[in-house]
Amino acid sequence: MKIVSVEAIPLGSPLDQPLRWGAMVVGVKGGIVVRVETDDGHVGLGEAGFSAEYFPTVGPIVNDQLAPMLVGQDPRDIAALWQQMLDATHMWGRRGIETYALSGVDIALWDLLGKISGQPVYRLLGAAKSTVRAYFAPSLKPTPEIVEECRRAVADGFTAMKLRATPQLRETVDLVASVREAVGHDAEIMVDGNMSFDRRTALALARELEQLGVAFLEEPILSRSLTQYVDDYSWLADRVSLRLAGGESLLTRFEYIDLLSRRTFDVLQPDCTSVGGISEAKRIADMASAWNIECVPHIACSSGTGISLAAGLHLILACTNAPLIEFDAYGGPGWDGMLVEPLTVKDGHVSADERPGLGVELADDAFERFSLLRR
């Protein structure tokens, strides 16, 4: 069995109104879909990076650098191919677009392996459970709109939600207090700080959020280097009882070593589409388990293809220390006809079925309807 083609293409839908997550603003919901095909007709799907808007940089690495190297090789040799891709991109560094590209291919290889073997990916990884609780993840909007969205989410069965901080401390605290009043104390609330504050303001925010029963605070401190990232969050962790979460922007397992040894975070958040694929995210989750640290993978709400969500789900279902899955509040092309059968939330949970691979298939007209190359 040999790989005959590897292709990355941006699929998505333009938005009428841009969506905001901290500093990130997107005008398109969609992702860089990676398609790997074998000589016997099997096709694996993956996703590279957080958004289709990264295609001008990530796409050429997949199509022009990695694809020629992978064609002719056995797709089942996932660990060997992962190392080859890492070695082939090392001249560009190990942070950013090259790791995004590697991640998309790795996810597609796992989907392919599942289809070849007739097994869902989470069983190939070592199934730990078959369902996981979902949390609702609205974007950054005026407080009344978010309150109403969270109220509807609870009515729809969600028992957890993650709110986005604004750069103003009091505005963020008021948002959390308003949502807490609207949804009650049974619903779990997390807060994403989106690196909006210096460390002393982050400390003041954390102490306010402790009083509101927040489950964890994610990345409130603006950090420009990995050294500052580890030092400042360790400083904050030593001064609050509120659990801290982070790691969504770190790439490969090697950048997590100091965080783990210093127990900086209570919750790690690697993203399959950027950290190095399912292979590397599973390694990081297993490393975290050795320190009794939870793993709640980041799943980019800027995407909406449903492929990154499926990759995150299968990773989570194979981990004993992964209790939650992030679920996009606003859907996207994956739920608008791009996928044959996208994942859904039922009674506040997302469950795997026994479809081989990731369980996602592109509709026959997906490329015609959702390709962004012709727009």
C-alpha positions as CSV (number, residue, x, y, z in Angstrom):
1,M,0.0,0.0,0.0
2,K,1.4,3.4,-1.1
3,I,0.5,7.0,-0.9
4,V,-0.3,8.4,-4.3
5,S,-1.4,12.0,-3.5
6,V,-1.3,14.5,-0.6
7,E,-3.2,17.7,-1.1
8,A,-4.2,20.7,1.1
9,I,-7.1,23.0,0.1
10,P,-8.9,25.7,1.9
11,L,-12.6,25.0,2.4
12,G,-15.0,27.4,4.1
13,S,-17.7,30.0,3.9
14,P,-17.4,33.8,4.1
15,L,-19.1,35.4,7.1
16,D,-21.6,38.2,7.1
17,Q,-20.1,39.4,10.4
18,P,-16.6,38.7,11.6
19,L,-16.1,36.6,14.7
20,R,-13.7,37.6,17.4
21,W,-11.7,35.4,19.9
22,G,-9.4,37.8,21.7
23,A,-6.8,39.2,19.2
24,M,-8.0,36.8,16.5
25,V,-10.7,38.0,14.1
26,V,-11.9,35.9,11.2
27,G,-14.0,36.8,8.2
28,V,-14.3,33.2,7.0
29,K,-15.4,30.0,8.8
30,G,-13.3,27.2,7.4
31,G,-10.1,25.3,7.5
32,I,-7.2,23.9,5.5
33,V,-8.3,20.4,4.7
34,V,-5.6,17.8,4.0
35,R,-6.5,14.9,1.8
36,V,-4.2,11.8,1.6
37,E,-5.0,9.1,-1.0
38,T,-3.6,5.6,-1.4
39,D,-3.1,3.4,-4.5
40,D,-6.0,1.2,-3.4
41,G,-8.5,4.1,-3.2
42,H,-8.5,4.8,0.5
43,V,-8.7,8.5,1.4
44,G,-7.8,10.1,4.8
45,L,-8.9,13.6,5.8
46,G,-7.0,16.0,8.2
47,E,-7.0,19.7,9.0
48,A,-3.9,21.9,9.3
49,G,-3.9,24.9,11.6
50,F,-6.7,27.0,13.1
51,S,-8.2,28.7,10.1
52,A,-8.5,28.6,6.3
53,E,-7.0,32.1,6.3
54,Y,-3.6,30.5,7.0
55,F,-3.7,28.7,3.6
56,P,-1.3,31.1,1.7
57,T,1.5,30.0,4.1
58,V,0.6,26.6,5.3
59,G,-0.8,25.2,2.0
60,P,2.4,25.4,0.0
61,I,4.3,23.5,2.7
62,V,1.9,20.6,2.4
63,N,1.5,20.7,-1.3
64,D,5.1,21.6,-2.4
65,Q,7.3,20.4,0.4
66,L,5.7,17.4,2.2
67,A,3.6,15.9,-0.5
68,P,6.5,14.9,-2.9
69,M,8.4,13.4,0.1
70,L,5.4,11.3,1.2
71,V,4.2,10.0,-2.2
72,G,5.3,6.4,-2.6
73,Q,5.5,5.6,1.1
74,D,3.4,3.3,3.2
75,P,0.7,5.5,5.0
76,R,0.6,3.0,7.9
77,D,4.1,4.0,9.1
78,I,2.7,7.0,10.9
79,A,5.5,7.5,13.5
80,A,8.2,7.2,10.8
81,L,6.5,9.7,8.5
82,W,5.9,12.1,11.4
83,Q,9.7,12.1,12.1
84,Q,10.5,12.5,8.5
85,M,8.2,15.6,8.2
86,L,9.7,17.1,11.3
87,D,13.2,16.6,10.1
88,A,12.3,18.0,6.6
89,T,11.0,21.3,8.1
90,H,13.6,21.9,10.8
91,M,15.4,24.6,8.8
92,W,12.3,26.8,9.2
93,G,12.2,26.3,12.9
94,R,9.8,24.2,15.0
95,R,7.2,26.9,15.7
96,G,4.4,27.8,13.5
97,I,3.3,27.1,9.9
98,E,5.5,24.0,9.4
99,T,4.1,22.3,12.4
100,Y,0.6,23.2,11.3
101,A,1.3,21.5,8.0
102,L,2.7,18.4,9.6
103,S,-0.3,18.3,11.9
104,G,-2.8,18.2,9.0
105,V,-1.0,15.4,7.3
106,D,-0.7,13.4,10.6
107,I,-4.4,13.7,11.3
108,A,-5.2,12.5,7.7
109,L,-2.9,9.5,8.2
110,W,-4.7,8.4,11.4
111,D,-8.0,8.8,9.6
112,L,-6.6,6.7,6.8
113,L,-5.3,4.0,9.2
114,G,-8.7,3.7,10.7
115,K,-10.4,3.3,7.3
116,I,-7.8,0.7,6.3
117,S,-8.2,-1.3,9.5
118,G,-12.0,-0.8,9.8
119,Q,-11.7,0.8,13.3
120,P,-12.4,4.3,14.7
121,V,-9.3,6.2,15.6
122,Y,-10.0,6.3,19.3
123,R,-9.9,2.5,19.5
124,L,-6.6,2.4,17.6
125,L,-5.2,4.9,20.2
126,G,-6.6,2.8,23.1
127,A,-10.2,3.7,24.0
128,A,-10.7,5.1,27.4
129,K,-14.4,6.1,27.0
130,S,-17.0,6.5,24.3
131,T,-18.5,9.9,25.2
132,V,-17.3,13.2,26.7
133,R,-19.0,16.3,28.2
134,A,-19.0,19.3,25.9
135,Y,-18.6,22.9,26.7
136,F,-20.2,25.8,24.8
137,A,-17.7,28.3,23.4
138,P,-19.2,31.7,22.4
139,S,-17.1,34.3,20.7
140,L,-16.4,37.8,22.0
141,K,-19.6,39.9,21.8
142,P,-21.5,42.5,23.9
143,T,-22.4,41.0,27.3
144,P,-26.2,40.9,26.8
145,E,-25.7,38.8,23.6
146,I,-23.4,36.4,25.3
147,V,-25.7,36.0,28.3
148,E,-28.6,35.1,26.0
149,E,-26.4,32.7,24.1
150,C,-25.3,31.0,27.3
151,R,-28.9,30.8,28.6
152,R,-30.0,29.1,25.4
153,A,-27.0,26.7,25.6
154,V,-28.0,25.5,29.1
155,A,-31.6,25.0,27.8
156,D,-30.1,22.9,25.0
157,G,-28.3,20.6,27.5
158,F,-24.9,22.2,27.9
159,T,-23.5,22.0,31.5
160,A,-20.3,24.0,30.8
161,M,-19.2,27.0,28.9
162,K,-16.1,29.1,28.3
163,L,-16.3,32.9,28.1
164,R,-13.8,35.2,26.5
165,A,-12.1,38.0,28.4
166,T,-11.9,41.6,27.1
167,P,-8.8,43.7,27.7
168,Q,-10.8,45.5,30.5
169,L,-10.7,43.7,33.8
170,R,-13.9,45.1,35.2
171,E,-15.8,44.4,31.9
172,T,-14.6,40.8,32.0
173,V,-15.7,40.4,35.6
174,D,-19.1,41.9,34.9
175,L,-19.5,39.5,32.0
176,V,-18.8,36.4,34.1
177,A,-21.0,37.7,36.9
178,S,-23.9,38.3,34.5
179,V,-23.6,34.8,32.9
180,R,-23.3,33.2,36.3
181,E,-26.5,35.0,37.4
182,A,-28.3,33.9,34.2
183,V,-27.2,30.2,34.2
184,G,-27.1,29.5,37.9
185,H,-24.4,27.7,40.0
186,D,-24.9,24.3,38.5
187,A,-23.3,25.3,35.2
188,E,-19.6,25.2,35.0
189,I,-17.9,28.4,33.7
190,M,-14.4,28.7,32.4
191,V,-12.8,32.0,31.2
192,D,-10.2,32.4,28.4
193,G,-8.0,35.4,29.1
194,N,-6.7,35.5,25.5
195,M,-3.4,36.8,26.8
196,S,-5.0,40.2,27.4
197,F,-3.3,41.3,30.6
198,D,0.1,41.9,32.3
199,R,0.7,39.5,35.2
200,R,-0.4,41.7,38.0
201,T,-3.7,42.5,36.3
202,A,-4.1,38.8,35.6
203,L,-3.6,38.2,39.3
204,A,-6.4,40.7,40.2
205,L,-8.7,39.1,37.6
206,A,-8.0,35.6,38.9
207,R,-8.8,36.7,42.5
208,E,-12.1,38.2,41.3
209,L,-13.0,35.0,39.3
210,E,-12.3,32.8,42.3
211,Q,-15.3,34.5,44.0
212,L,-17.5,33.6,41.0
213,G,-16.8,29.9,41.1
214,V,-14.9,29.8,37.8
215,A,-13.6,26.3,37.0
216,F,-10.4,27.5,35.3
217,L,-8.7,30.6,33.8
218,E,-7.0,30.2,30.5
219,E,-3.9,32.2,29.4
220,P,-4.6,35.7,30.8
221,I,-1.0,36.9,30.6
222,L,0.5,38.4,27.5
223,S,3.8,36.5,26.9
224,R,6.3,37.1,24.1
225,S,8.7,34.2,24.8
226,L,8.5,30.7,26.1
227,T,10.7,31.6,29.0
228,Q,8.3,34.5,30.0
229,Y,5.3,32.2,29.4
230,V,6.6,29.6,31.9
231,D,7.9,32.0,34.4
232,D,4.8,34.4,34.5
233,Y,2.2,31.6,34.6
234,S,4.2,29.8,37.3
235,W,4.3,33.1,39.3
236,L,0.5,33.4,38.9
237,A,-0.1,29.7,39.8
238,D,1.7,30.2,43.1
239,R,-0.6,33.1,44.1
240,V,-4.1,31.9,43.4
241,S,-6.2,28.8,44.1
242,L,-8.1,29.1,40.8
243,R,-7.0,26.5,38.3
244,L,-5.0,27.7,35.3
245,A,-5.1,26.3,31.8
246,G,-2.8,26.9,28.8
247,G,-0.7,25.4,26.0
248,E,-2.9,25.9,22.9
249,S,-0.1,27.8,21.1
250,L,2.8,25.5,22.0
251,L,4.1,23.2,19.4
252,T,5.4,19.7,19.8
253,R,5.9,17.9,23.2
254,F,9.3,19.5,23.8
255,E,7.7,22.9,24.6
256,Y,5.6,21.4,27.4
257,I,8.5,19.9,29.4
258,D,9.1,22.9,31.7
259,L,5.4,23.5,32.2
260,L,5.0,20.0,33.4
261,S,8.0,19.8,35.6
262,R,7.0,23.1,37.3
263,R,3.3,22.1,37.4
264,T,2.5,25.5,35.9
265,F,-0.9,24.6,34.6
266,D,-3.7,22.4,36.0
267,V,-5.1,21.9,32.5
268,L,-3.1,21.5,29.3
269,Q,-4.7,22.4,25.9
270,P,-2.7,21.1,22.9
271,D,-4.5,21.4,19.6
272,C,-4.2,18.5,17.2
273,T,-4.2,20.8,14.2
274,S,-1.1,22.7,15.3
275,V,0.9,20.8,18.0
276,G,1.9,18.0,15.7
277,G,-1.3,16.1,14.9
278,I,-3.0,13.4,16.8
279,S,0.3,11.6,17.3
280,E,1.9,14.5,19.2
281,A,-1.2,15.6,21.1
282,K,-1.6,12.0,22.4
283,R,2.1,12.0,23.6
284,I,1.5,15.3,25.4
285,A,-1.7,14.1,27.0
286,D,0.1,11.0,28.3
287,M,3.0,13.2,29.6
288,A,0.4,15.3,31.5
289,S,-1.2,12.2,33.0
290,A,2.1,11.3,34.6
291,W,1.8,14.6,36.6
292,N,-1.9,14.1,37.3
293,I,-2.7,17.1,35.0
294,E,-5.9,17.2,33.0
295,C,-5.8,17.6,29.2
296,V,-8.6,19.6,27.5
297,P,-7.5,20.0,23.9
298,H,-8.0,23.3,22.2
299,I,-10.3,23.0,19.2
300,A,-10.3,26.2,17.0
301,C,-13.7,27.8,16.8
302,S,-12.3,29.8,13.9
303,S,-12.5,26.6,11.8
304,G,-16.0,25.1,11.7
305,T,-15.1,22.3,9.2
306,G,-15.9,19.6,11.8
307,I,-12.7,17.8,11.0
308,S,-10.6,19.3,13.7
309,L,-13.5,18.6,16.1
310,A,-13.5,15.0,15.1
311,A,-9.7,14.7,15.6
312,G,-10.0,16.3,19.1
313,L,-12.8,14.0,20.0
314,H,-10.9,10.8,19.1
315,L,-7.9,12.1,21.0
316,I,-10.0,12.8,24.1
317,L,-11.8,9.5,24.0
318,A,-8.4,7.8,24.1
319,C,-7.3,9.7,27.2
320,T,-8.2,9.0,30.8
321,N,-7.3,12.6,31.8
322,A,-9.4,14.4,29.3
323,P,-12.8,15.3,30.8
324,L,-14.2,18.0,28.3
325,I,-14.4,18.8,24.7
326,E,-14.7,22.4,23.3
327,F,-17.7,22.7,20.9
328,D,-18.1,25.6,18.4
329,A,-21.1,27.7,19.2
330,Y,-21.7,28.8,15.7
331,G,-21.3,25.8,13.4
332,G,-19.7,26.4,10.0
333,P,-19.3,24.7,6.7
334,G,-19.1,21.3,8.3
335,W,-22.6,21.6,9.5
336,D,-23.8,23.4,6.3
337,G,-23.3,20.5,3.9
338,M,-19.5,20.2,3.6
339,L,-19.6,17.0,5.7
340,V,-21.9,14.1,5.2
341,E,-22.6,13.6,8.9
342,P,-21.0,16.1,11.3
343,L,-20.7,15.6,15.0
344,T,-23.5,16.9,17.3
345,V,-24.1,17.5,21.0
346,K,-26.7,15.4,22.7
347,D,-27.6,15.9,26.3
348,G,-24.5,18.0,26.8
349,H,-22.1,15.3,25.5
350,V,-20.4,14.3,22.2
351,S,-20.1,10.6,21.5
352,A,-18.1,8.6,19.0
353,D,-19.8,6.1,16.7
354,E,-18.0,3.1,15.3
355,R,-17.4,4.5,11.8
356,P,-13.8,3.8,10.7
357,G,-11.2,6.5,11.0
358,L,-12.4,9.9,12.3
359,G,-15.9,9.2,11.1
360,V,-16.0,12.3,8.8
361,E,-16.6,12.3,5.0
362,L,-16.7,15.2,2.6
363,A,-19.9,15.6,0.7
364,D,-19.6,14.9,-3.1
365,D,-19.9,18.6,-3.9
366,A,-17.8,19.8,-1.0
367,F,-14.9,21.1,-3.1
368,E,-17.3,22.7,-5.6
369,R,-19.4,24.5,-2.9
370,F,-16.8,25.4,-0.3
371,S,-13.4,25.8,-2.0
372,L,-12.0,29.3,-1.2
373,L,-9.4,29.1,-4.0
374,R,-11.9,30.4,-6.6
375,R,-13.3,33.2,-4.5
